[in-house]
Amino acid sequence: MELQEIIRLLNAEPLVAPEPGHPSSVHDVCAADLLSDILATKKRDFVILTGLVTPQVIRVAEATDALGVVIVRGKTPPEATLEAARKSRIPVWRCSMQLFESCVALAPLIEEKRTKEGVAPT
C-alpha cells in the first residue's frame, strides 16, 4: 500500500512533510499509545498511529525504522517534537480521528494488501 493512500484515507494533514525520495511503499501500521508496544513490534516498513505528541515518539520511530508518524485525535505536537522529526527526517501527519477509528479506516486497505500477498487474515 502507498503512504499517500494511507494519508488520504485518514484525511491527515502534514506537519512535517516527507522529503523527496522518502519511501512510499508501506507494509503495515502499528497503532499504539504506549511506546513500549511500538518498540516491541517486529513490523517493517510501517507507519505509527498514536496519540502521543512528545519527542520520544520520534525517537521510537527512528529506532524502529518507521516510515512516519500519524498523530491522532487532532492533537498538536509541541515544536520540540516537530524539530526532532525534521532532524531525524521522520514525516509527521495529524488526523482528527480517534486511534480506533483510524485503524477501522485503514483495515480494508491492509486486508486487501494481505490478500494480494496470500497472507491469512489476522
C-alpha positions in Angstrom: 0.0 0.0 0.0 1.1 3.5 -0.6 1.9 6.1 2.0 -0.2 8.7 0.2 -3.2 6.4 0.2 -3.0 6.0 4.0 -2.8 9.7 4.4 -5.8 10.2 2.1 -7.9 7.7 4.0 -7.1 9.3 7.3 -7.6 12.8 5.9 -4.4 13.7 7.6 -2.6 17.0 7.3 1.2 17.1 7.0 3.1 18.7 10.0 6.5 17.6 8.8 6.3 16.6 5.1 8.3 13.7 3.7 11.5 14.7 1.9 11.9 13.9 -1.8 12.8 10.3 -2.2 11.2 9.2 1.1 10.0 5.6 0.8 6.3 5.5 -0.3 5.6 1.8 0.0 4.1 0.8 3.4 3.9 -2.8 4.5 1.9 -2.3 7.7 0.8 0.1 10.5 1.4 0.0 14.2 -1.3 1.7 16.3 -0.4 2.3 20.0 -0.3 4.9 22.7 2.4 3.0 24.6 5.9 3.5 23.3 6.9 0.0 24.6 4.3 -1.6 22.4 5.8 0.2 19.4 9.3 -0.7 20.4 8.2 -4.4 20.7 6.8 -4.6 17.2 8.6 -6.8 14.6 6.9 -4.9 11.7 9.0 -3.4 9.0 8.2 -0.6 6.6 5.4 0.6 8.8 3.7 3.8 9.9 3.0 4.6 13.5 -0.5 5.7 14.5 -0.5 7.3 18.0 -1.9 9.9 20.3 1.5 10.6 21.7 3.0 14.0 20.9 6.3 14.0 22.8 9.7 14.0 21.1 10.1 10.4 22.4 7.6 9.2 19.7 10.0 10.5 17.1 12.9 8.7 18.7 10.9 5.5 18.8 10.1 6.0 15.1 13.7 6.4 14.3 14.7 3.4 16.5 12.2 1.1 14.8 12.8 2.4 11.2 9.1 3.6 11.0 8.3 5.4 7.8 6.4 8.1 9.5 4.0 9.0 12.4 0.4 9.9 12.3 -0.8 11.7 15.4 -4.5 11.0 16.0 -7.3 12.8 17.9 -6.3 16.1 16.2 -3.5 16.7 18.7 -0.9 19.3 18.1 2.6 18.3 19.0 5.0 20.7 20.6 7.6 22.4 18.5 10.3 20.2 20.1 8.6 17.1 18.6 8.4 18.6 15.2 12.0 19.8 15.4 13.1 16.2 16.3 11.1 14.9 13.3 12.8 17.3 11.0 16.2 16.5 12.3 15.5 12.7 12.0 13.7 13.1 8.7 10.6 11.4 10.0 7.4 12.7 8.4 4.6 13.6 10.7 0.9 14.0 10.0 -2.2 14.8 12.1 -5.7 13.4 11.7 -8.8 14.2 13.7 -9.9 10.5 14.0 -9.6 8.5 17.2 -6.9 5.8 17.2 -9.6 3.0 16.8 -11.3 4.9 14.0 -8.0 5.3 12.2 -7.5 1.5 12.4 -11.0 0.9 11.1 -10.5 3.3 8.2 -7.3 1.5 7.2 -8.5 -2.1 7.8 -9.8 -2.6 4.2 -6.6 -1.4 2.7 -4.5 -3.6 4.9 -6.7 -6.7 4.3 -6.6 -6.0 0.5 -2.8 -5.9 0.7 -2.6 -9.1 2.7 -5.0 -10.9 0.3 -2.8 -9.9 -2.6 0.2 -11.3 -0.8 -1.5 -14.5 0.2 -1.3 -13.8 3.9 -4.1 -15.1 6.1 -6.3 -12.5 7.9 -5.2 -11.9 11.4 
